[in-house]
Each structure stands twice: as structure tokens, then as C-alpha cells.
Amino acid sequence: MKLKIVLITFLLINVLNENLFSQTQNQSYNINGFDIEVLGDLNGFLLDWKTNRIEDGLEIATITLNHVQGATPPKLSLKWAVPSNNIAGYWSSSAYLDKTITPDWGPAKVKSMLSRHAPVISLFGHDDVNRQTFAVSEALSTVITSTSVKEENGMMYNEIQLFTEKHKKIKTYQIEFRLDTRSIPFSKSLTEVASWWAAFDLYTPSAVPEAAKLPVYSSWYSYHQNVTKDALVKECKLAKSMGFESIIVDDGWQTLDSNRGYAYTGDWNPERIPEMKAFVSAVHDLDMKFILWYAVPFVGEKSQAYEQMKGKFLDYWESQGTYIVDPRFPEVREFIINTYIKAVNEWDLDGFKLDFLGRFRAGKDTKLIADEGRDYASINDATDRLMTDLMTSLREVKPDIMIEFRQPYTGPAMRKYGNMLRASDCPNVALINRVGTTDLRLLSGNTAVHADMLMWHYSESVEVAALQLLNVMFSVPQISVKLADIPKDHFEMIRFYTDYWLKNRAILLEGEFRPSNPQANYPIISGDSNDKKITVVYNDLFIPVVTSSNKKIDIINAKSSKRIILDVTGEKQSYRYMIFDCKGNIVDSKVIELDTESPFAFNVPPSGLISLTPIN
């Protein structure tokens, strides 16, 4: 009997070993007509792959890893190739100004995690049509997504790398892999990826208060750390008269130190503005919201909090004089949460600009173990716990709290904490602001996308100054010039275009969003509704106009030349047009009949606009 049991056990072990051995070999699975190689030693994990066809050209695979005892997951790669037919470039959340395809010896990559970027790449054609958009559902842990072209054969090689960094032991893990090859605008393929992410319980986006979708005055570029109550209340009065509904008081309020660094950050006492409660009250008396800046991970080396947090740091940022706290310690999370709850209760704040979340990340020497007082092994999991608990606590005090994050910590997981996502810092660089806000729009769903703060030199011509605003028309504008000091014509320009933006906000923020030619940094962007289309043109290009839609058409000339040329399709149609300069003055008004016989050219002042209304 014992011999029989031994033989059966031996046979079972052999079967199990054969199964495990087969699972360590490279596997190939099919999705959307492509063979996907899964590379990596599974090290005792069993891999299951199930593919679900959503529609022609769109399939989602569910990949599951299981381990009986639990183990550290192995490094895995999903690899596949596609002919480079009509692939003009690639889109990722980290591509910014360079969306060109790169060779396989230097592939284009995006490294995403909870607080940095997003796990998606879109390959687009010369006609802005999606050629292949691929994404995964893992937005907490690190994912490396890449694409490149091989010189020898003209094939595009795509790869998704999982578990590239140390990971805690697990028994089961599941991820979804989405592959979209439909011939639709690349922008639509990306917005659908954003909707797909938002459907996961783990990434349910925050509600967006109405105030988060209205223009903001920021103190940062205009005042930097030299902020005072009286000066900013004066600015708020002017800003409110122009349609701005919130102020963000940035870095400087918490310390008298004016050096550019964070050595004194972490105590969060209003040293520079001791009358903070009265300041907030004065802003509220103007019927404006008050948002205050905090650097979440920082405890400066000269702060009182340094001794309290000592031994609970992830890293030291030497050039800035500050330590990065480790959110895996429950007392660190409690310290951060209590700081913000106290500020809301004492000062009646309406929101926070929470900065530098991207600094919550593992270094090369970080031990990913829940020990020595840490209750999480993963920094990303601990950061998620911190932000989830923080938002729960804040909303108990103020349900419509506003939270701003900025690139690159604007991925799908961040939408569940923040309801305002802002373009990265780009002072006086309109192009980067345009690209940053456009890229954000493609992945942010209904979350409010904000421009980086607008600034320029006050001796600038009004037409050139206006370009800062016109490059971010499809996002919520933030202004950071001293409204009391700018020239009169600058003031008139801001007031005119802010009023225009407010009147057309539904189209600009919620209409059908269509950015063109990402490889050329979106030289034409349109927003479309049932009865009106707004197009902003940034280069001297033909602007497509369809007369059969019978819509009102606005075209904003966001360039230094005057010529606006329409490429007309559809039935013959009469329009009354009005041309405005950048201060809102009417410079021309006539009736014209548009048809397809030849292009129509108009002289529109630089930074002005032409508005065409169909005559029925």
C-alpha cells in the first residue's frame, strides 16, 4: 500500500513538474490577429490567457498568474510585431514634443506607475488614424511600454514589460491587455482607453466640482514666494471682474525663507501670511474659491517636522534640501492627512494644489518589505492608501473639495484623487502648454484639464501675449501675471478672450475634441457641438469647413500671420461673418457665400478670430 502511494505521489509530482516546465517556456497567444509572445521564466506561476472580442479590431485579453504558495512574480514581457504601413509616429503620455518613431536600438519608451504617466501607446498614421493602440490595466505598479522600428525589415516591434522592479510576494495577479486596430481617429482610440480605465473600481474618477472647470488666478509666476495677503486680494478683485473664479496661492506662504528650495517645508505654518484665515475670508467675500499649495512628500532638513519624521524617509533631495517621506509608515500617512484636515478646518480652504507626488517612488536601494514599522511593502500601494484615505477624510469635511495635480502624475489612478489635472511647468512657452494640455485631454475624460499658468513680459505686444492664452483654449486657463501692472491692452485682451472662453466653455471642454497631426504638435485643434464648431489654427494651413452641417463656425487665428484660408466642402451656403482683433474690436463684417469652387481667404488680425453664422 505504501509503495502504491509513493508511486502515485511520484507520478503526480512528474505531471506537476511537466506543467510547470511548460509554463517556463515562451508562450504565444493570439489577440486581434497578432501573435503575442509572453517571455520570461514563470518560476512556478501558472499563466492563463483569455481573449474577449469587443468589436471588429478591438479585443481585450485577461491574463492571470497563479502560484500555490505565493512567490515574487517574475519579469514578463509581451512582445509582438506589426508592419510599419502608414505609421507616422507614436503617442504616449511622456512623448511630449517628439512623437517620432525610433529604431529598435533606441526604442521609444514610457515608464508608468501610480504617480507617473500612463501605460498606453498609440501608433498613428499620416492621416491621424489609429493604426494600433495598446494599453494595460495596471496603473499602480511599474509598467514599461515601448515601440520601435527595425531597420532590416520595416516592422514595428511593440513590448509591454511587467514586474521590472522588485515586487512583494503574491499568489494571484490579473491584468487586462487592450489592443485596438480600428480605423478611427487616434484621439478617439485614446479617449476610449481613458473610459476603459475609468470603468475599473480601482480607478473610479473623482467627481468634478463646477468651480474646477472655471478660470483660475495663480500666484506662482507673478509673485513666486513673495506673496502677501493685500497684494493677492487686490489681484483677486481684478481677476474676478474678468471671470476668474478661484485663486491658487502657491509656494511661499509657509516660510519666510525666499531661497528656491524646500529646506523649511514640512511644518506648514503660514509664516509669510500669518493672517491666513482672514485672507481666505477676504477671497470668499469676493465669491472666489481659495486653493492652497502643498508639497506632499517633503520634509525639509531645517523643518521642525524633520525630527518627528526622522528614520521614515525614502530619499534625500540634496539640491532642494528636503527629504522624501515614506508613505509605507502609517504615522507618515497620518501626519500628512492631519495636516490637510487641520488646514481645511482652520482656514476654510476650498482645495489643494498637491505637488511632487511623482517623488513617491522606489530607489535602487529601497527594500520592498513590510517591516520595521512599515505596513506596506509597495510604495505605490502605500501611496494609493494615503491618497484614498486623504480624499475620504477631506470630502467628509468639504464634499466638493478641489485637488490639482500636474504632469506627469496625471495617469488613470490619479483621477480618483484629483479633479484638476494641469500641464507641466512651461513658463512663457505656448507650444509646450498646447501640447501638454492636449495630451492631457486625450486621457482625462471629464476630469478638468488645466493649462500651466500663463505669463509673459509686460513689454510684449498684445498680439504675441495673446498667443499664451490661445494655445490653451481647450483647457481651463490659469493666469499668472500681475493684473494690476500689465498694460491696458493686455488687460482688454485677457478680458475679451476669457469672456469668449466662458461663453463657449461647453464646446471647448466638452465638445467633440479633435486635435490634428500630433507629430507636428497639433497645428489645428477643433471642438465641435451640434450647432457650433470652434477651430484654433496655429500654423498657416488650410482649414476644413463643411457647409452642409449648417453650424456656426468660429476660427481663431493663433499665429502671427493674417491669412485664414478655408477649404470648403458641402452645399453652397451664405454666411454673415464678423472679424475681431485680440481685444474684441470688430474690424470687418460682411455677408459671403461659400461654395466648393475655390478656397476662401480672409484677413484676420494675428490672435484675432473670425465668426461665421449661416444665413438660412
Secondary structure, DSSP 8 states (H G I E B T S, - for coil): -HHHHHHHHHHHHHHHHHHHHHHHS-EEEEETTEEEEEES--TT-EEEEEEEEEETTEEEEEEEEEEEEEE----EEEEEEEE-TT--EEE-TTTTT-----BTTS-EEEEEBTTB--SEEEEE-TTSBEEEEEEES--SS-EEEEEEE-TTT-EEEEEEEE--S----EEEEEEEEEEE--SSBHHHHHHHHHHHHHTSGGG------GGGGS-EEESHHHHTT---HHHHHHHHHHHHHTT--EEEE-TTTT-S--SSS-TTTTS---SS-TTHHHHHHHHHHTT-EEEEEEETTEEETTSTHHHHHTT-EEEEEGGGTEEEE-TTSHHHHHHHHHHHHHHHHHH---EEEEE-GGG----TT------TT-S-S-HHHHHHHHHHHHHHHHHHH-TT-EEEEETTS-STTGGGT-SEEE----TT-HHHHHHHHHHHHHH-TTSEEE---B---TTS-HHHHHHHHHTTTTSB-EE-S-TTTS-HHHHHHHHHHHHHHHHTHHHHHHSEEEE--GGGT-SEEEEE-SSEEEEEE-SS-EEEEEGGG--EEEEEE-SSS-EEEEEEESS-EEEEEEEE-TTS-EEEEEEEEE-SSS-EEEE--TT-EEEEEE--
